[in-house]
Amino acid sequence: MRMPFSSLAGLALSAALLAACATPGHDEIQAQFDAGLKAYDAGDYQTAYKTWNDIGDYDLAALRNVALMLRKGQGVAKNPEMALRKMLEAADQGLVTAEADAGEMIANGEAGPPDKAAAIPWLARAATAGHPIATFELGQIYEDGKAVPQDLKEARRLYKIAAEAGITDAVQRLQDLDGAAPAPPAAVPGHFPPPSH
């Protein structure tokens, strides 16, 4: 027996309405996120993991937190591969901190062999959005010159941005790079440097 078109349309509309009702609202998601944060701060990592995992499909910060907990083995068995998958899922949706974390995980080889070249796009996206640690790590890749041709000018530019954002390691790298360049001869009072030819 065939159902009339109007019955099929009504059934589809009912299914869509039920799905919409099953999606938690913003306030409910925020309350669950906050409950996860409270549990995490209290050291109850299992509850925090479960709480954030339950809303990870609706909240990118919760998804990133689940990835971080999988990365560290907090409240759940350590699983770097799953952590990277979830981190990339959040990064793909534009969460800047997840872009930085994904780049770092890929560069360090936390879920496979280290691959600084594959990390560059993620670090660059985060750096462009103003993430200071990603900016610093990208500077290290340009200074190192193994994944890309060495570009000390670009490394200095990135280190300067990171240093201005408070990354003390970037200040040190700038000092080390500037110290590596030969300093001009100091002028001695009463003497003039020899003319250059």
N, C-alpha and C positions, 0 to 999 in steps of 0.2 A: 504494500500500500504506500503510495506517495503522499508526503505531507504537502499541504498547500504552501506556496511561496511565503505567504504572510506568517505561517507558523514557523517556517525556517528562519525568517528574519527576526521574529520575536524570540526564538531560541538563541540566536546569535547575540541579540541585544541583551538578553538575560545573562548569558555567559560573560559578555563584556562588563556588565555592571557588577557581577560577582567578582571578577578579577580586579576591578577597580576598588571594590570594598576590601579585598584581601591585602591591598597595598597599604602599608602603614603610612599615616600622615606625617608631616614634618615634625610636629610636636612630639609624636610618639617615637619617631626615630631619634630626635634630640634627647629625649628622656632615656632611651635605651643606650645611646652613646655615652651620656653622662653617667649612667649606672655602670657601664663598662669601665669608664675612667675611674670612678670611685673604687671599684673592685681592684683595678690595676694598682692604684696608689696605695691600697691596703695590702698589697702583696698577694691577693687572691687571683692569681693569673689564670686559673682554669675558668673561673666565672667570667673574668674579663674577656678571655678568648671566645667563650661560648656566646657571650652577649654581643660582642662585635661581629662574630661570624654570622649571627642571626640577622644582622642588618647590613652586612657587607654588600648585598645586591642593591641596596638603596643609598648607601652612604660611602663615598670614596675614602674619607678619613678612616672609617671603620675598616674598610677593606685593606688599607695600608697598614693599620694597626695589626690586623690578622697576619698580614705578610711579615711584619716585623717580629711578631711573636713566633711564627714558624721559623724565621731566620735565626732567632736566638734560642728557640726551644723553651719558651715561657708558657706554661699552662698547657702545652701540647708537645709532642715529640718534635725535635728539631728536624726540619725538612727543607733544605735550601732550594731544592727544585720547585716544590710547591710554593715556597715563599717568593721565588722569582716570578713564577707564573702569575701569582696574585698581585705582586708589585707592578708587573708589566700591564696587567689589566687596569689598575688604577692610573698608571702612567699614560696608557693609551687614551684615557678619558680626560687627560690634561691636569692631573694633580701634580703640581710642581715638586713637592717633596718626594713623591713616588718616582718621578723622573730621575731625580738626583740619586735616590736609593737604588733604583734599577741600574743606573749607570755605574754606581760604585760596586754593586754586586757583580756585574758583568766584568768590569775592569779587574776586580780582585779574584775572579774565578770562584765565587762562592757556590755556584751551581753547575760548574763545569770548568773547563780550562780558562785561565784568564784571557780576556779578549778586549784590549784597550780600544782597538779600532771599532768594535761593535758597541762599546760604551760611549763613544764620542757623540752620536746623535742624541742620546738621552741626557748626557751631561750638558751638551750645548743647548738643548731645549730648556733645561732647568736654569742654566747660567743666563740665558737670554731673558728669562722671567725674573732674574735677580737673586737666584739662590747662591749665597756666597761660597758654600762648601763645594758645590758643583763647579763653580767658577774656578776655585783653587785647584780642584782635581783636573779640570780641563787644562789649566796652565801647566800642571805637572806633565801631562801627556805631550804638550807642545815643547816643553823644555827637554823632555827625555828623547823625543825624536825617533822612537821605535815604531809606533803605530802610525805616525804621520811624519813627514819631513820635519826635522827640527826647525822651530821658528821661535827664536828667543825674543823677538820683538812682540809676537803674539803672547808668549808666556808672560813677559813683563806686563803687558796690558791687562791680562787676566789677573795676575797676581796683584796689580795695583787696585783693581776693582775689589778683589777679595780682601785686601788689606784695609781698604777704606770701610769695608763692612765689618771689620773687627777680627778677621782671621789672622791670628798672630803668626802662624806658619807661613802665610803669604808674605808678611813683613820680612821674615827671615830669608825666604827664597829671594826676594828682591835685593836684600843686602848681599846675599851670597852671589847673585848674578852680577850685581854692580861691582862687587869686590873682585870678581873674576876678570873684569876688563882692566887693561893696564891704565893706571892713573896718569894724568898728565904730569910732567915734571913740575915740582914746586919751584916757585920763583924765589930766588935768593935776593934779599934787599941789596940794592946797588949793582946787581948783575942782570943782564938781559939775556933771555934765552937766545941761542944761536938762530940766525934766520933760516927758514926752511927754503929749500930749493925746489 
